[in-house]
Structures are given as C-alpha cells and as structure tokens.
C-alpha cells in the first residue's frame, strides 16, 4: 500500500487542493449546504440511476425495495474483508505468532450471513481467507525484515459526523488507514463516480478533524469463485472531485426541497431494485 500512497503523494504535490474545498471550511461557500438533510455519502455518490429517481422514490415516496443480488453479494464481500482485517488486527495485537493468528482466525468467516447459499459461502470463505493471508503475510515479511511488526493499519468501518456538510451524522467509511488513506470496497465493474464516495468521506473527515485527507484507494472485487479478481486503484482526492461531489450534493438538495420529481432514466437497468416500481 505504501507504493500506492507514494504515487498519490506525487500527484498531490503537482496539483494541490484549493483551500476553499477543504472540509474544515464547511461554514463557507461552496461547502456550506443549502439545507441539512442528513444525506448519506452513498446517496450523493451512487449514480447508477442517471436521473436520481431512485433517491426520490426512497426519500419522498417512502418506497422500500429488496436489495438486488449484486447488492447482496457486495454486502457479503465487504463484510468478509472487514472481518478479516478486524480479526487479524486483534490476534496480532495480542502478540500471537502469524501462523497461530491464522489458525485462530481462519474459520471466523462462518459468522457472516450468506443467506444459506453454498456458493455464497464459498465466495465469502475465499475472500476472507485471501484477505487474512495477505495481512498476515505482510506482518510476517515486516517481522523478517525489521525484527518487529505492527498491527494492520486499516481501521474497519470508521465512523464520522458529516452533518456540517449536510450529510448524515453517523457516516461509516469502509476503511481508514494511518496517514489519512481512505479505502472503499466495490463489488463489480469500475465506474467513474465511485471516486465520489472517497471524496465524500474525505470532506466529512476534514470537517470533523481539521486535517487533510487527500488519499484514497478503491478496491474492486470482480468475478466469482474461480474467476475472482481483485484490482486496486489509487485515487488523489483533488479539487475537481471535491467540486463534483459538492455539485451533486447541491443538486440533490435542490431536487428534494423544491419537490422536483425526476423522470424515469431512459437507460433504466433491469437489475435496479426500483426497476419494477418505475416500470409499472
């Protein structure tokens, strides 16, 4: 991960963030929100529905839908990774040797709800154990090289108050690592707007702690079982992304407070949980 951070650091030196776009300037334009609606970062950053009609149906019409199959798998993948991080950190912090830590933690994936599906259980087990081995392997390498080791740097499900920015007061970032690196886990194909989730958490963290958060990493899990692939993409949370997030936030606020019902997306995806609601 350090190599990725060094790469992002070189980008940040060439293109520093505008001061007005730092989260600690939440009380001044352009960061100051027009209304305080407790928006989730995912509500602002998720643009799978091009017109935002899904958000309107949920917020204004009170429509409740079952998560899609892809969303359910994404939740399991996320839980597998964060559980592995948490268990590895716990056992290493307690002084266990690497192999002993693996033996103690290797079956903890069974606590994760896989909906009774054998295939889902295999997927969760594979991702959990791969993550666990990666973390413990890094600890073993560090110990062999330096004669000592540190617990894993990542903190699982980091809570942050985004209310100063018109966001929810109990936001939960996937992972926040030492040095201000925000990690976000995605299951499926990369999309350009995925960078917005990192940006939203960076702004919220800056608004609460008044220190810069410029570095992000997107972790993409794609495929299934034998075809499983993990890709890691470093992201510099620059001024452009910050403006983009704020513009999306403001557009959503205006839509909701002005009661502007958006039309159905012309490219409505049948896998969307709201597809049947929009296509009655």
KOLDOLO-247692 format. One record per atom (N, C-alpha, C, CB): residue in one letter; x, y, z. Coordinates in steps of 0.1 Angstrom, whole numbers, plus 5000, padded with zeros to 4 digits. Glycine has a CB too. Example, Ala and Ser with C-alpha at 12.3 -4.5 7.8 and 13.67 -1.06 7.14 Angstrom:
# KOLDOLO-247692
A513249435078/A512349555078/A513249675078/A511349555090/S512849785071/S513749895071/S512950005079/S514149945057/
//
This chain:
# KOLDOLO-247692
X500849885000/X500050005000/X500950135000/X499150005012/X502150125006/X502950235007/X503350284993/X504250205015/X503650194984/X503950234970/X502850314964/X504250114961/X501550274966/X500450344961/X500350484967/X499150264963/X500550494980/X500450624986/X501550724981/X500650605002/X502750664979/X503850754973/X503450804959/X505150674972/X502750724951/X502350764938/X501350884939/X501750654930/X500350864949/X499350974950/X499951094956/X498250924960/X500951084965/X501651194970/X502351284959/X502751154981/X502851214949/X503551284938/X502451364930/X504251194929/X501251314929/X500251384922/X499751504930/X498951284920/X499651494943/X499151604951/X500151714952/X498951554966/X501451694951/X502451794950/X502351884938/X503851744952/X501951814927/X501851884914/X500551954912/X501951784902/X499551924921/X498151984919/X497551994933/X497251894910/X497952084941/X497452104955/X495952134955/X498252204963/X495252094966/X493852114968/X493552264971/X493252024979/X492552324965/X492152454968/X491752464982/X491052504958/X492152564990/X491852575004/X490352585006/X492552705010/X489552654998/X488152665000/X487452534999/X487552764990/X488052434993/X487452294992/X487952195002/X487752244978/X488552255013/X488852165024/X487652155033/X490052225032/X487452035039/X486252015047/X486052105059/X486251875051/X487152155064/X487052245076/X486552385072/X488452265082/X486352405060/X485652535056/X484152505053/X486352595043/X483552425061/X482152385059/X481152495061/X481852265068/X481652605068/X480752715071/X480752825060/X481052775084/X481452795049/X481552905039/X481352835025/X482952965039/X480752915016/X480652865002/X481952824996/X479952964993/X482052724988/X480952644982/X480552524991/X481252594969/X481252505002/X480952385010/X479652395019/X482152355019/X479352515023/X478152535031/X476952485024/X478052685036/X476152395030/X474952335023/X473752435023/X474552205029/X472952415013/X471752505013/X470652455022/X471152504998/X470752325026/X469852265036/X470552145042/X468452225029/X470052105054/X470651995061/X469751875061/X471052035076/X469951785052/X469051675050/X469651535054/X468651665035/X470751535061/X471351415066/X471551315054/X470551355077/X472151365044/X472351275032/X473551175035/X472651355019/X473351055030/X474450955031/X475450985020/X473850815030/X476650955022/X477650965011/X477250884999/X479050925016/X476750765002/X476250674991/X475150734983/X475850534997/X474250814990/X473150884982/X473750984972/X472250944992/X474751054976/X475351154967/X476251094957/X476151254975/X476950984960/X477950934951/X477450824942/X479050874959/X476350764945/X475850654937/X474950704925/X474950554945/X475550694913/X474850754901/X474450634892/X475750854894/X474050524897/X473650414888/X472350454881/X473450284896/X471450534888/X470350594882/X470650734877/X469050594892/X470650754864/X471150884859/X470351004863/X471250874844/X469050984866/X468151104869/X467951114884/X466851084862/X468551024892/X468351024907/X466950984911/X468751154912/X466150924902/X464850894906/X464750784917/X464050834894/X465750704918/X465850604929/X465850674943/X467050514928/X466650784943/X466750864956/X465450924959/X467850964955/X464750984949/X463451044951/X462450944956/X462951104937/X462350834950/X461450734954/X461650684969/X461450604945/X462850674973/X463250634986/X462950754996/X464650594987/X463350874993/X463250985002/X461851045003/X464251094998/X461251064991/X459951134991/X458751044991/X459951224978/X458850934984/X457750844983/X457750734994/X457650784969/X458850715001/X458950615011/X458950475006/X457850625020/X459450454993/X459450324987/X460550244993/X459650334971/X460250124997/X461250025003/X461349904993/X460849985017/X462549874989/X462749764980/X463749664986/X463149814966/X463749544981/X464749444985/X466049474977/X464249294982/X467149454983/X468449474976/X468549374964/X469649464985/X469249414954/X469449324942/X470449214946/X469949404930/X470549114938/X471549004940/X472949064941/X471448904929/X473249154932/X474649214932/X474849294945/X474749314920/X473849364950/X474049444962/X474249354974/X472849534964/X473549244974/X473649144985/X475049084985/X472549034984/X475549044973/X476848994972/X477949094977/X477148944958/X477749224972/X478649324976/X478749344991/X478149454970/X477549334998/X477549345012/X478349235019/X476049345018/X478149105014/X478948995019/X480449005017/X478448865013/X480849055005/X482249075002/X482849185011/X482449124987/X482149295013/X482549395022/X482749345036/X481549515022/X481849265041/X481849205054/X483049105056/X480549145058/X483249035045/X484348935045/X485749005047/X484448855033/X485949115040/X487149185040/X487349265054/X487249295029/X486349335058/X486449405071/X486549305083/X485249495073/X485949195082/X486049095093/X487449045093/X485048975091/X488049015082/X489448965081/X490449065087/X489848925067/X490249195084/X491049295089/X490949305104/X490749435083/X489749305109/X489449315123/X490149195131/X487949325126/X489949075126/X490448955133/X491948955132/X489848825126/X492548985121/X494048985120/X494649085130/X494449015106/X494049205130/X494549305139/X494349265154/X493749435137/X493249205157/X493049165171/X494149065176/X491649105173/X494348955168/X495248855172/X496748895171/X495048735163/X497048975161/X498449025161/X498749125172/X498749095148/X497749205176/X497849305187/X498049225200/X496649395188/X497449105201/X497649025213/X498848945214/X496448935214/X499748965204/X501048905204/X501148765198/X501548905218/X500148715192/X500248585186/X501148585174/X498848535181/X501848465172/X502648455160/X501748445148/X503548325162/X502348475136/X501548485124/X500748355122/X502448515112/X501348235122/X500648115119/X499648085130/X501647995118/X499948115142/X498948095153/X497748185151/X499548125167/X497948315146/X496948405144/X496048355133/X497448545140/X496648295122/X495848245111/X494948125116/X496748195100/X495548035124/X494847925129/X493647965137/X495747825136/X493848075145/X492748125154/X491648195147/X493348215165/X492048255135/X491048345128/X490448275116/X491748465125/X491048165111/X490648125097/X489248085095/X491548005094/X488548045106/X487148005105/X486148115109/X486847885113/X486548235112/X485648335117/X484748385106/X486448455122/X485048355093/X484148395082/X482748325083/X484748355069/X482648225091/X481348155092/X480348235099/X481648025100/X480748335106/X479748425113/X479048515103/X480548515123/X479548525091/X478948615081/X477748545075/X479948655070/X476648625074/X475348575068/X475548555053/X474148665072/X475448435048/X475548415034/X474248365028/X476548305031/X473148385035/X471748355030/X471548215028/X471548435018/X472348125034/X472047985032/X472547925019/X470647955034/X473248005011/X473747964998/X475147904999/X473748084988/X475347784994/X476647724994/X477647804986/X476547574990/X477247854974/X478147924966/X478548054972/X477447954952/X477648124979/X477948244986/X478948224997/X476648314991/X478748105004/X479648075015/X481048045009/X479147945022/X481147984998/X482447964992/X483148094988/X482347874979/X482348184982/X482848314979/X483348394991/X481748404972/X482548395002/X482948465014/X484248405020/X481748465024/X484248275020/X485448205026/X486648235018/X485248055026/X486548235005/X487748264996/X488248404998/X487348244982/X487348504998/X487748645000/X488248665014/X486548734997/X487648615024/X488048625038/X489448575040/X487048555048/X489648445036/X490948385038/X492048455030/X490948235035/X491748495017/X492748565009/X493148695016/X492148594995/X492248775021/X492548895028/X493348865041/X491248975032/X492948765048/X493648735061/X495048695058/X492948615068/X495248605048/X496648565044/X497548685040/X496648455034/X496848775032/X497648895027/X498148985039/X496748975018/X497249005049/X497649085060/X498649015069/X496349115069/X498448895072/X499348815080/X500748795073/X498848685084/X500648785059/X501948765052/X502748895052/X501548735037/X502049015052/X502749145053/X503349155067/X501749255050/X502649105077/X503149115091/X504449025092/X502149075101/X504348905086/X505548815086/X506748875079/X505148675081/X506448935068/X507549005060/X508249115068/X507049055046/X507349195074/X507949305082/X508749255094/X506749395087/X508249145100/X509049095111/X510349035107/X508148985118/X510348965095/X511648915090/X512649015086/X511348815078/X512049125081/X512949235075/X513449325086/X512149315065/X512549365096/X512949465106/X513049405120/X511949575106/X512649275122/X512749225135/X511549255144/X514049265142/X510649325139/X509449365146/X508249385136/X509649495155/X507049395142/X505949425133/X504949515140/X505249285129/X504049575132/X503049655137/X501649585134/X503049795132/X500649615141/X499349565137/X498949625124/X498249595148/X497949565117/X497449625104/X497049765106/X496349545099/X497349855096/X497049995097/X495550025095/X497850065087/X494849945088/X493549975084/X492549965096/X493049885073/X491650065097/X490650065107/X489350035101/X490550205115/X488649935105/X487349895098/X486249985102/X487049745102/X485450015092/X484150095094/X484350215104/X483150005100/X485050315099/X485450435106/X484250525106/X486650505100/X483750565118/X482650645120/X483050795119/X481850615133/X482250875112/X482551015111/X481251095110/X483451045099/X481251215116/X480051305116/X480151395103/X479951385129/X479151385094/X479151465082/X478151575083/X478951385070/X477551605094/X476351695095/X476751835091/X475851695109/X477951885094/X478352015090/X478252045075/X479752045094/X478351935067/X478251945052/X476851905047/X479351855046/X475951895056/X474551855051/X474451705049/X474251915039/X475451625054/X475451485053/X475051425066/X476951435049/X474951295067/X474451225079/X475451235090/X474251075076/X475051235103/X475851245114/X476651125118/X475151295126/X476251015112/X476850885115/X477350805103/X475850795123/X478150875095/X478650815083/X479650705087/X479350925074/X479750605078/X480650495081/X481550465068/X479950365085/X482850515069/X483750485058/X484150335059/X484950575059/X484350275048/X484750135048/X486050115056/X485050075034/X487150185053/X488350165060/X489150295059/X489250055053/X489750335070/X490650445071/X491950405077/X490050565079/X493050425069/X494350375074/X495250495079/X495150305062/X496250455086/X497250555091/X497750645079/X498350485099/X497950775082/X498350865071/X497250925063/X499250785062/X495950905068/X494850965061/X494450905048/X495151105059/X494650775047/X494350705034/X492950635036/X495350595031/X491950675028/X490650615028/X490550505018/X489550735026/X489950395022/X489850285013/X488350255012/X490550155018/X487950225000/X486550184997/X486450064989/X485750304990/X485649964993/X485449834987/X484249834977/X485349724997/X484549794965/X483449784955/X483449644949/X483649894944/X482249594947/X482049464941/X481349484927/X481149364950/X482149454917/X481649474903/X482649564895/X480249544904/X482149604884/X482949684874/X483249824879/X482249684860/X484449874876/X484750014880/X483850114873/X486150044877/X483450214880/X482650324874/X483350454879/X481150324879/X483250564870/X483950684873/X483450754886/X483750784861/X482150744888/X481550804900/X481850734913/X480050814899/X482550624913/X482950554925/X483950644933/X483650424922/X484650734926/X485650824933/X484950914942/X486450894922/X483650944939/X482851034948/X482650984962/X481551064941/X482650854964/X482450814978/X483650844986/X482150654978/X484850814980/X486150854987/X486151004990/X487350814979/X485651084981/X485651234982/X484751274993/X485251294969/X483551214994/X482551255005/X483151225018/X481251185003/X483751105020/X484351075033/X485551165036/X484750925033/X486351195026/X487451285029/X486951425034/X488251305016/X485951475028/X485351605032/X484851605046/X484351655022/X484151495049/X483551475062/X484551465073/X482551355063/X485651385070/X486751365080/X487451505082/X487751265075/X487651575071/X488351705073/X487451805081/X488551765059/X486151795079/X485251885086/X485251855101/X483851875081/X485451725105/X485451695119/X486851705126/X484951545120/X487851665119/X489151665125/X490151775121/X489851535122/X489751855110/X490551965105/X492051925102/X490552075116/X492151815096/X493451775090/X493151725076/X494151665099/X494151735067/X493851695053/X493651545051/X495051735044/X492751505042/X492551375037/X492551375022/X491251305043/X493751345016/X493951365002/X494051224994/X495151444999/X494251125002/X494550994995/X493450894997/X495850935001/X493150824985/X492050724986/X492550604977/X490750774980/X491950484981/X492250364973/X490950294971/X493250274981/X490550264959/X489450184955/X489850044953/X488750234942/X489149954961/X489449804960/X488349744952/X489649744974/X488549694940/X487549634932/X487549474933/X487649674918/X486449414937/X486349274937/X485449234925/X485749214950/X485949164915/X485149124903/X485248974901/X485749204891/X484148924895/X484148784891/X483548704903/X485548734888/X483648574902/X483048484912/X483848354913/X481548454908/X484248324925/X484948204928/X486248184920/X484048074927/X486248084910/X487448064903/X487848174894/X487247934894/X486948264890/X487248384882/X487448504890/X486248404871/X487648494903/X487648614912/X488948694909/X487648564926/X488748824908/X489848914905/X489849034915/X489948974891/X490949074920/X491049194929/X491949294923/X491549154943/X491349414920/X492149524915/X492149644924/X491549574901/X493249714925/X493449824934/X493749944926/X494549794945/X493050054929/X493250184921/X493450294931/X491950204912/X494650364930/X494950474938/X494150604933/X496450504940/X493650684942/X492950804938/X493450924946/X491350784941/X493751024939/X494051154946/X492751234946/X495151234938/X492351274959/X491151344961/X491351494959/X490551314975/X491351524946/X491751664942/X490651764942/X492451654928/X490951884938/X489851994938/X488751954929/X490552124934/X489051894917/X487951854908/X486951764914/X488551794895/X487451664921/X486551564927/X485751624938/X487351444932/X486351714945/X485651784956/X484551874951/X486651874965/X484751944940/X483752034934/X482651944928/X484352114923/X483051834922/X482051734917/X481151684927/X482751614910/X481651644939/X480851594950/X479851704955/X481751544961/X480351824957/X479551934962/X478451964953/X480452054965/X478751964940/X477751994930/X476651894930/X478352004915/X477051764931/X476051654932/X475151674945/X476751524931/X475851704956/X475051724968/X474051834967/X476051754980/X474551944961/X473652064960/X472452034950/X474352184955/X472751964940/X471651924930/X470651834937/X472251854918/X471051744945/X470151654953/X469251734963/X470851544960/X469951824970/X469251914980/X468151994973/X470252004987/X468552054962/X467552134954/X466352054949/X468252204942/X466651934944/X465551844939/X464651814951/X466151714933/X465151784962/X464251744974/X463451854980/X465151674984/X464151974982/X463452084989/X462452154979/X464452184994/X462752144966/X461852204956/X460752104951/X462652264945/X460751984956/X459851884952/X459851864936/X458451914956/X461051854931/X461151834916/X461251684914/X462351914910/X460151624910/X460251474907/X460951444894/X458851414907/X462051374895/X462851344883/X462151234874/X464251294887/X462351234861/X461751134853/X462551004854/X461851184838/X461850904848/X462550764847/X463750774838/X461550664842/X464850714842/X466050704834/X465850634821/X467250644843/X466150694810/X465950634797/X466850504796/X466250724786/X467850494804/X468750374803/X468550294816/X470250414802/X467250284820/X466950214833/X467450064832/X465450214835/X468250024842/X468849894842/X467849794849/X470149894849/X467549684843/X466649584849/X467049534862/X466449474839/X468349544865/X468949494878/X468749594889/X470349454876/X468249714886/X468049814896/X466849764905/X467649954890/X467049774919/X465949734928/X464649814926/X466449754942/X464749934920/X463550014917/X462949994903/X463850154919/X463449904896/X463049884882/X461549854881/X463849764875/X461049774889/X459549734888/X458749854892/X459249614897/X459249934902/X458450054906/X458350154895/X459150114919/X459450174888/X459550274877/X458850224864/X460950314874/X458650094863/X458150044850/X456849974852/X459249954844/X456050024860/X454649964862/X453849974850/X453950024875/
//
